[in-house]
Amino acid sequence: MSFFIADASAQAAGAAPGDSPMSFMIMMLVMFGVMYFVAIRPQMKRAKEHRSMIEALAKGDEIVTSGGIGGRVLDIGDAFITVEIAANTQIKVQRHAVAAVLPKGTLKSS
């Protein structure tokens, strides 16, 4: 049984012929390219869309916050917006907490 172990250690000691530092660099560049198109680029696109949605908020828009609270925008400040969630019930939330802008009339139907 010891002759199998000697063969395995002898094979692991040497480097594979044909491996070069350039092939490693090419493989790393390809992996970075794949990660860019799979993870980084879509996340940057979603952030840009969210930023434009926040900038386009107007009074009277119906929104849903990231916490799941739905309401109508009453006032817009630099960092906070005032949202009416029920009759005579208003809350202030950060602008970046807005998850989605709903179509007009969505809150009345629910």
Order of alpha helices (4+ residues) and beta strands (2+ residues): alpha-alpha-alpha-beta-beta-beta-beta-beta-alpha
